């Protein structure tokens, strides 16, 4: 099992529906959570004792305000050429809506448009297609992008 200090967490939109009371340590830690940083890095930034840090981290996880993320190794993101092709195909089928669909889908999946993990590109394309108006456009987009994924070796 990985060391807790080397794990990455991100803020979620899945907070418990119960009313939440924050103490100052929890709030400080929540504000510092950044999925690009390890817990070790965050611990160095926030000035909490190790016990207060761990207690606050566990409370945030239990309340579903943060979740662990798997960080993709360098080189495991989709390249710029693939994203340019995705954008080109989508905009040709939907017009300016294509740009919006890319941004919204990335946000819904808690991804950055320029950092789509190769392991999640199928889901990304599927989620975009599901938001497209018109079955013909959905099918054409899905078929074209499936071929592009195959060419990419995905």
Biotite code that builds the C-alpha atoms (Angstrom):
import biotite.structure as struc

atoms = struc.array([
    struc.Atom([0.000, 0.000, 0.000], chain_id="A", res_id=1, res_name="UNK", atom_name="CA", element="C"),
    struc.Atom([1.229, 3.472, -0.845], chain_id="A", res_id=2, res_name="UNK", atom_name="CA", element="C"),
    struc.Atom([2.386, 5.752, 1.912], chain_id="A", res_id=3, res_name="UNK", atom_name="CA", element="C"),
    struc.Atom([-0.328, 8.258, 2.877], chain_id="A", res_id=4, res_name="UNK", atom_name="CA", element="C"),
    struc.Atom([2.157, 11.111, 2.546], chain_id="A", res_id=5, res_name="UNK", atom_name="CA", element="C"),
    struc.Atom([2.723, 10.255, -1.132], chain_id="A", res_id=6, res_name="UNK", atom_name="CA", element="C"),
    struc.Atom([-0.986, 10.154, -2.026], chain_id="A", res_id=7, res_name="UNK", atom_name="CA", element="C"),
    struc.Atom([-2.857, 12.857, -3.890], chain_id="A", res_id=8, res_name="UNK", atom_name="CA", element="C"),
    struc.Atom([-6.338, 14.125, -3.017], chain_id="A", res_id=9, res_name="UNK", atom_name="CA", element="C"),
    struc.Atom([-8.770, 16.499, -4.672], chain_id="A", res_id=10, res_name="UNK", atom_name="CA", element="C"),
    struc.Atom([-11.807, 18.415, -3.525], chain_id="A", res_id=11, res_name="UNK", atom_name="CA", element="C"),
    struc.Atom([-15.131, 16.843, -4.469], chain_id="A", res_id=12, res_name="UNK", atom_name="CA", element="C"),
    struc.Atom([-18.605, 18.050, -5.268], chain_id="A", res_id=13, res_name="UNK", atom_name="CA", element="C"),
    struc.Atom([-20.012, 15.102, -3.330], chain_id="A", res_id=14, res_name="UNK", atom_name="CA", element="C"),
    struc.Atom([-20.170, 16.651, 0.094], chain_id="A", res_id=15, res_name="UNK", atom_name="CA", element="C"),
    struc.Atom([-22.459, 15.041, 2.625], chain_id="A", res_id=16, res_name="UNK", atom_name="CA", element="C"),
    struc.Atom([-25.927, 16.573, 2.599], chain_id="A", res_id=17, res_name="UNK", atom_name="CA", element="C"),
    struc.Atom([-25.737, 17.034, 6.345], chain_id="A", res_id=18, res_name="UNK", atom_name="CA", element="C"),
    struc.Atom([-24.837, 20.409, 7.743], chain_id="A", res_id=19, res_name="UNK", atom_name="CA", element="C"),
    struc.Atom([-21.078, 20.543, 8.134], chain_id="A", res_id=20, res_name="UNK", atom_name="CA", element="C"),
    struc.Atom([-19.195, 22.325, 10.871], chain_id="A", res_id=21, res_name="UNK", atom_name="CA", element="C"),
    struc.Atom([-15.576, 23.138, 10.106], chain_id="A", res_id=22, res_name="UNK", atom_name="CA", element="C"),
    struc.Atom([-12.886, 23.783, 12.622], chain_id="A", res_id=23, res_name="UNK", atom_name="CA", element="C"),
    struc.Atom([-10.050, 26.071, 11.560], chain_id="A", res_id=24, res_name="UNK", atom_name="CA", element="C"),
    struc.Atom([-7.672, 23.145, 10.909], chain_id="A", res_id=25, res_name="UNK", atom_name="CA", element="C"),
    struc.Atom([-10.137, 21.425, 8.576], chain_id="A", res_id=26, res_name="UNK", atom_name="CA", element="C"),
    struc.Atom([-10.772, 24.635, 6.674], chain_id="A", res_id=27, res_name="UNK", atom_name="CA", element="C"),
    struc.Atom([-7.054, 25.378, 6.361], chain_id="A", res_id=28, res_name="UNK", atom_name="CA", element="C"),
    struc.Atom([-6.385, 21.887, 5.027], chain_id="A", res_id=29, res_name="UNK", atom_name="CA", element="C"),
    struc.Atom([-9.361, 21.898, 2.657], chain_id="A", res_id=30, res_name="UNK", atom_name="CA", element="C"),
    struc.Atom([-8.184, 25.179, 1.148], chain_id="A", res_id=31, res_name="UNK", atom_name="CA", element="C"),
    struc.Atom([-4.708, 23.718, 0.592], chain_id="A", res_id=32, res_name="UNK", atom_name="CA", element="C"),
    struc.Atom([-5.842, 20.486, -1.112], chain_id="A", res_id=33, res_name="UNK", atom_name="CA", element="C"),
    struc.Atom([-4.537, 20.369, -4.674], chain_id="A", res_id=34, res_name="UNK", atom_name="CA", element="C"),
    struc.Atom([-4.538, 17.135, -6.663], chain_id="A", res_id=35, res_name="UNK", atom_name="CA", element="C"),
    struc.Atom([-1.174, 18.049, -8.202], chain_id="A", res_id=36, res_name="UNK", atom_name="CA", element="C"),
    struc.Atom([0.460, 17.975, -4.751], chain_id="A", res_id=37, res_name="UNK", atom_name="CA", element="C"),
    struc.Atom([1.160, 15.069, -2.451], chain_id="A", res_id=38, res_name="UNK", atom_name="CA", element="C"),
    struc.Atom([-0.072, 15.077, 1.119], chain_id="A", res_id=39, res_name="UNK", atom_name="CA", element="C"),
    struc.Atom([3.595, 15.452, 2.097], chain_id="A", res_id=40, res_name="UNK", atom_name="CA", element="C"),
    struc.Atom([3.815, 18.715, 0.112], chain_id="A", res_id=41, res_name="UNK", atom_name="CA", element="C"),
    struc.Atom([0.552, 20.020, 1.546], chain_id="A", res_id=42, res_name="UNK", atom_name="CA", element="C"),
    struc.Atom([1.636, 19.134, 5.085], chain_id="A", res_id=43, res_name="UNK", atom_name="CA", element="C"),
    struc.Atom([4.726, 21.273, 4.531], chain_id="A", res_id=44, res_name="UNK", atom_name="CA", element="C"),
    struc.Atom([2.577, 24.224, 3.457], chain_id="A", res_id=45, res_name="UNK", atom_name="CA", element="C"),
    struc.Atom([-0.075, 24.209, 6.160], chain_id="A", res_id=46, res_name="UNK", atom_name="CA", element="C"),
    struc.Atom([1.178, 24.816, 9.641], chain_id="A", res_id=47, res_name="UNK", atom_name="CA", element="C"),
    struc.Atom([-0.556, 22.050, 11.571], chain_id="A", res_id=48, res_name="UNK", atom_name="CA", element="C"),
    struc.Atom([0.830, 19.532, 14.025], chain_id="A", res_id=49, res_name="UNK", atom_name="CA", element="C"),
    struc.Atom([1.069, 16.010, 12.541], chain_id="A", res_id=50, res_name="UNK", atom_name="CA", element="C"),
    struc.Atom([-1.822, 14.794, 14.711], chain_id="A", res_id=51, res_name="UNK", atom_name="CA", element="C"),
    struc.Atom([-4.067, 17.763, 13.822], chain_id="A", res_id=52, res_name="UNK", atom_name="CA", element="C"),
    struc.Atom([-3.191, 17.322, 10.140], chain_id="A", res_id=53, res_name="UNK", atom_name="CA", element="C"),
    struc.Atom([-4.056, 13.621, 10.137], chain_id="A", res_id=54, res_name="UNK", atom_name="CA", element="C"),
    struc.Atom([-7.264, 14.156, 12.112], chain_id="A", res_id=55, res_name="UNK", atom_name="CA", element="C"),
    struc.Atom([-8.406, 16.933, 9.760], chain_id="A", res_id=56, res_name="UNK", atom_name="CA", element="C"),
    struc.Atom([-7.527, 14.882, 6.678], chain_id="A", res_id=57, res_name="UNK", atom_name="CA", element="C"),
    struc.Atom([-9.537, 11.914, 7.930], chain_id="A", res_id=58, res_name="UNK", atom_name="CA", element="C"),
    struc.Atom([-12.540, 14.133, 8.737], chain_id="A", res_id=59, res_name="UNK", atom_name="CA", element="C"),
    struc.Atom([-12.474, 15.645, 5.231], chain_id="A", res_id=60, res_name="UNK", atom_name="CA", element="C"),
    struc.Atom([-12.363, 12.161, 3.663], chain_id="A", res_id=61, res_name="UNK", atom_name="CA", element="C"),
    struc.Atom([-15.168, 10.883, 5.901], chain_id="A", res_id=62, res_name="UNK", atom_name="CA", element="C"),
    struc.Atom([-17.350, 13.888, 4.996], chain_id="A", res_id=63, res_name="UNK", atom_name="CA", element="C"),
    struc.Atom([-16.590, 13.194, 1.310], chain_id="A", res_id=64, res_name="UNK", atom_name="CA", element="C"),
    struc.Atom([-15.197, 16.687, 0.848], chain_id="A", res_id=65, res_name="UNK", atom_name="CA", element="C"),
    struc.Atom([-11.980, 15.245, -0.589], chain_id="A", res_id=66, res_name="UNK", atom_name="CA", element="C"),
    struc.Atom([-11.130, 12.002, -2.353], chain_id="A", res_id=67, res_name="UNK", atom_name="CA", element="C"),
    struc.Atom([-7.950, 10.210, -3.276], chain_id="A", res_id=68, res_name="UNK", atom_name="CA", element="C"),
    struc.Atom([-6.871, 10.470, -6.910], chain_id="A", res_id=69, res_name="UNK", atom_name="CA", element="C"),
    struc.Atom([-4.487, 8.324, -8.867], chain_id="A", res_id=70, res_name="UNK", atom_name="CA", element="C"),
    struc.Atom([-1.881, 10.483, -10.512], chain_id="A", res_id=71, res_name="UNK", atom_name="CA", element="C"),
    struc.Atom([-1.001, 9.457, -14.022], chain_id="A", res_id=72, res_name="UNK", atom_name="CA", element="C"),
    struc.Atom([2.719, 9.097, -14.699], chain_id="A", res_id=73, res_name="UNK", atom_name="CA", element="C"),
    struc.Atom([4.282, 11.566, -17.123], chain_id="A", res_id=74, res_name="UNK", atom_name="CA", element="C"),
    struc.Atom([3.571, 10.616, -20.717], chain_id="A", res_id=75, res_name="UNK", atom_name="CA", element="C"),
    struc.Atom([0.276, 8.948, -19.892], chain_id="A", res_id=76, res_name="UNK", atom_name="CA", element="C"),
    struc.Atom([-1.817, 11.927, -20.976], chain_id="A", res_id=77, res_name="UNK", atom_name="CA", element="C"),
    struc.Atom([-3.432, 12.300, -24.367], chain_id="A", res_id=78, res_name="UNK", atom_name="CA", element="C"),
    struc.Atom([-1.259, 14.359, -26.704], chain_id="A", res_id=79, res_name="UNK", atom_name="CA", element="C"),
    struc.Atom([-2.035, 17.760, -28.181], chain_id="A", res_id=80, res_name="UNK", atom_name="CA", element="C"),
    struc.Atom([-2.508, 16.242, -31.655], chain_id="A", res_id=81, res_name="UNK", atom_name="CA", element="C"),
    struc.Atom([-5.295, 13.971, -30.396], chain_id="A", res_id=82, res_name="UNK", atom_name="CA", element="C"),
    struc.Atom([-7.038, 16.833, -28.588], chain_id="A", res_id=83, res_name="UNK", atom_name="CA", element="C"),
    struc.Atom([-6.750, 19.031, -31.697], chain_id="A", res_id=84, res_name="UNK", atom_name="CA", element="C"),
    struc.Atom([-8.359, 16.258, -33.762], chain_id="A", res_id=85, res_name="UNK", atom_name="CA", element="C"),
    struc.Atom([-11.115, 15.756, -31.160], chain_id="A", res_id=86, res_name="UNK", atom_name="CA", element="C"),
    struc.Atom([-11.815, 19.505, -31.196], chain_id="A", res_id=87, res_name="UNK", atom_name="CA", element="C"),
    struc.Atom([-11.803, 19.594, -35.016], chain_id="A", res_id=88, res_name="UNK", atom_name="CA", element="C"),
    struc.Atom([-14.260, 16.689, -35.348], chain_id="A", res_id=89, res_name="UNK", atom_name="CA", element="C"),
    struc.Atom([-16.534, 17.979, -32.606], chain_id="A", res_id=90, res_name="UNK", atom_name="CA", element="C"),
    struc.Atom([-16.679, 21.549, -33.902], chain_id="A", res_id=91, res_name="UNK", atom_name="CA", element="C"),
    struc.Atom([-17.343, 20.312, -37.451], chain_id="A", res_id=92, res_name="UNK", atom_name="CA", element="C"),
    struc.Atom([-20.348, 18.365, -36.141], chain_id="A", res_id=93, res_name="UNK", atom_name="CA", element="C"),
    struc.Atom([-21.735, 20.786, -33.551], chain_id="A", res_id=94, res_name="UNK", atom_name="CA", element="C"),
    struc.Atom([-20.263, 24.192, -34.326], chain_id="A", res_id=95, res_name="UNK", atom_name="CA", element="C"),
    struc.Atom([-19.180, 26.381, -31.406], chain_id="A", res_id=96, res_name="UNK", atom_name="CA", element="C"),
    struc.Atom([-21.032, 24.073, -29.010], chain_id="A", res_id=97, res_name="UNK", atom_name="CA", element="C"),
    struc.Atom([-18.109, 21.659, -29.445], chain_id="A", res_id=98, res_name="UNK", atom_name="CA", element="C"),
    struc.Atom([-15.742, 23.860, -27.448], chain_id="A", res_id=99, res_name="UNK", atom_name="CA", element="C"),
    struc.Atom([-18.295, 24.122, -24.649], chain_id="A", res_id=100, res_name="UNK", atom_name="CA", element="C"),
    struc.Atom([-18.817, 20.347, -24.586], chain_id="A", res_id=101, res_name="UNK", atom_name="CA", element="C"),
    struc.Atom([-15.079, 19.743, -24.201], chain_id="A", res_id=102, res_name="UNK", atom_name="CA", element="C"),
    struc.Atom([-14.751, 22.192, -21.315], chain_id="A", res_id=103, res_name="UNK", atom_name="CA", element="C"),
    struc.Atom([-17.906, 21.023, -19.532], chain_id="A", res_id=104, res_name="UNK", atom_name="CA", element="C"),
    struc.Atom([-17.055, 17.340, -19.885], chain_id="A", res_id=105, res_name="UNK", atom_name="CA", element="C"),
    struc.Atom([-13.555, 17.887, -18.513], chain_id="A", res_id=106, res_name="UNK", atom_name="CA", element="C"),
    struc.Atom([-14.990, 19.816, -15.572], chain_id="A", res_id=107, res_name="UNK", atom_name="CA", element="C"),
    struc.Atom([-17.660, 17.164, -14.876], chain_id="A", res_id=108, res_name="UNK", atom_name="CA", element="C"),
    struc.Atom([-14.957, 14.487, -14.856], chain_id="A", res_id=109, res_name="UNK", atom_name="CA", element="C"),
    struc.Atom([-12.640, 16.631, -12.662], chain_id="A", res_id=110, res_name="UNK", atom_name="CA", element="C"),
    struc.Atom([-10.040, 16.763, -15.449], chain_id="A", res_id=111, res_name="UNK", atom_name="CA", element="C"),
    struc.Atom([-8.055, 19.502, -17.101], chain_id="A", res_id=112, res_name="UNK", atom_name="CA", element="C"),
    struc.Atom([-8.532, 19.791, -20.874], chain_id="A", res_id=113, res_name="UNK", atom_name="CA", element="C"),
    struc.Atom([-4.761, 19.717, -21.431], chain_id="A", res_id=114, res_name="UNK", atom_name="CA", element="C"),
    struc.Atom([-4.265, 16.753, -19.041], chain_id="A", res_id=115, res_name="UNK", atom_name="CA", element="C"),
    struc.Atom([-6.687, 14.009, -20.061], chain_id="A", res_id=116, res_name="UNK", atom_name="CA", element="C"),
    struc.Atom([-5.248, 10.665, -18.910], chain_id="A", res_id=117, res_name="UNK", atom_name="CA", element="C"),
    struc.Atom([-4.944, 8.119, -21.722], chain_id="A", res_id=118, res_name="UNK", atom_name="CA", element="C"),
    struc.Atom([-6.687, 5.604, -19.469], chain_id="A", res_id=119, res_name="UNK", atom_name="CA", element="C"),
    struc.Atom([-9.791, 7.831, -19.337], chain_id="A", res_id=120, res_name="UNK", atom_name="CA", element="C"),
    struc.Atom([-9.999, 9.010, -22.953], chain_id="A", res_id=121, res_name="UNK", atom_name="CA", element="C"),
    struc.Atom([-12.712, 6.473, -23.814], chain_id="A", res_id=122, res_name="UNK", atom_name="CA", element="C"),
    struc.Atom([-14.902, 7.774, -20.995], chain_id="A", res_id=123, res_name="UNK", atom_name="CA", element="C"),
    struc.Atom([-14.144, 11.357, -22.010], chain_id="A", res_id=124, res_name="UNK", atom_name="CA", element="C"),
    struc.Atom([-15.239, 10.750, -25.626], chain_id="A", res_id=125, res_name="UNK", atom_name="CA", element="C"),
    struc.Atom([-18.315, 8.788, -24.452], chain_id="A", res_id=126, res_name="UNK", atom_name="CA", element="C"),
    struc.Atom([-19.378, 11.583, -22.086], chain_id="A", res_id=127, res_name="UNK", atom_name="CA", element="C"),
    struc.Atom([-18.980, 14.218, -24.798], chain_id="A", res_id=128, res_name="UNK", atom_name="CA", element="C"),
    struc.Atom([-21.003, 12.115, -27.249], chain_id="A", res_id=129, res_name="UNK", atom_name="CA", element="C"),
    struc.Atom([-23.816, 11.705, -24.703], chain_id="A", res_id=130, res_name="UNK", atom_name="CA", element="C"),
    struc.Atom([-24.204, 15.477, -24.513], chain_id="A", res_id=131, res_name="UNK", atom_name="CA", element="C"),
    struc.Atom([-24.334, 16.015, -28.265], chain_id="A", res_id=132, res_name="UNK", atom_name="CA", element="C"),
    struc.Atom([-27.639, 16.868, -29.925], chain_id="A", res_id=133, res_name="UNK", atom_name="CA", element="C"),
    struc.Atom([-28.688, 14.446, -32.653], chain_id="A", res_id=134, res_name="UNK", atom_name="CA", element="C"),
    struc.Atom([-28.064, 10.713, -32.953], chain_id="A", res_id=135, res_name="UNK", atom_name="CA", element="C"),
    struc.Atom([-26.319, 11.065, -36.320], chain_id="A", res_id=136, res_name="UNK", atom_name="CA", element="C"),
    struc.Atom([-23.731, 13.477, -34.875], chain_id="A", res_id=137, res_name="UNK", atom_name="CA", element="C"),
    struc.Atom([-23.236, 11.309, -31.776], chain_id="A", res_id=138, res_name="UNK", atom_name="CA", element="C"),
    struc.Atom([-22.607, 8.228, -33.887], chain_id="A", res_id=139, res_name="UNK", atom_name="CA", element="C"),
    struc.Atom([-20.284, 9.998, -36.317], chain_id="A", res_id=140, res_name="UNK", atom_name="CA", element="C"),
    struc.Atom([-18.299, 11.553, -33.477], chain_id="A", res_id=141, res_name="UNK", atom_name="CA", element="C"),
    struc.Atom([-18.042, 8.277, -31.544], chain_id="A", res_id=142, res_name="UNK", atom_name="CA", element="C"),
    struc.Atom([-17.001, 6.264, -34.604], chain_id="A", res_id=143, res_name="UNK", atom_name="CA", element="C"),
    struc.Atom([-14.390, 8.807, -35.719], chain_id="A", res_id=144, res_name="UNK", atom_name="CA", element="C"),
    struc.Atom([-12.912, 9.201, -32.260], chain_id="A", res_id=145, res_name="UNK", atom_name="CA", element="C"),
    struc.Atom([-12.821, 5.441, -31.675], chain_id="A", res_id=146, res_name="UNK", atom_name="CA", element="C"),
    struc.Atom([-10.625, 5.183, -34.793], chain_id="A", res_id=147, res_name="UNK", atom_name="CA", element="C"),
    struc.Atom([-8.423, 8.000, -33.465], chain_id="A", res_id=148, res_name="UNK", atom_name="CA", element="C"),
    struc.Atom([-8.055, 6.191, -30.117], chain_id="A", res_id=149, res_name="UNK", atom_name="CA", element="C"),
    struc.Atom([-7.021, 3.026, -31.964], chain_id="A", res_id=150, res_name="UNK", atom_name="CA", element="C"),
    struc.Atom([-4.427, 4.996, -33.964], chain_id="A", res_id=151, res_name="UNK", atom_name="CA", element="C"),
    struc.Atom([-3.125, 6.441, -30.702], chain_id="A", res_id=152, res_name="UNK", atom_name="CA", element="C"),
    struc.Atom([-2.699, 2.915, -29.360], chain_id="A", res_id=153, res_name="UNK", atom_name="CA", element="C"),
    struc.Atom([-5.367, 3.298, -26.678], chain_id="A", res_id=154, res_name="UNK", atom_name="CA", element="C"),
])
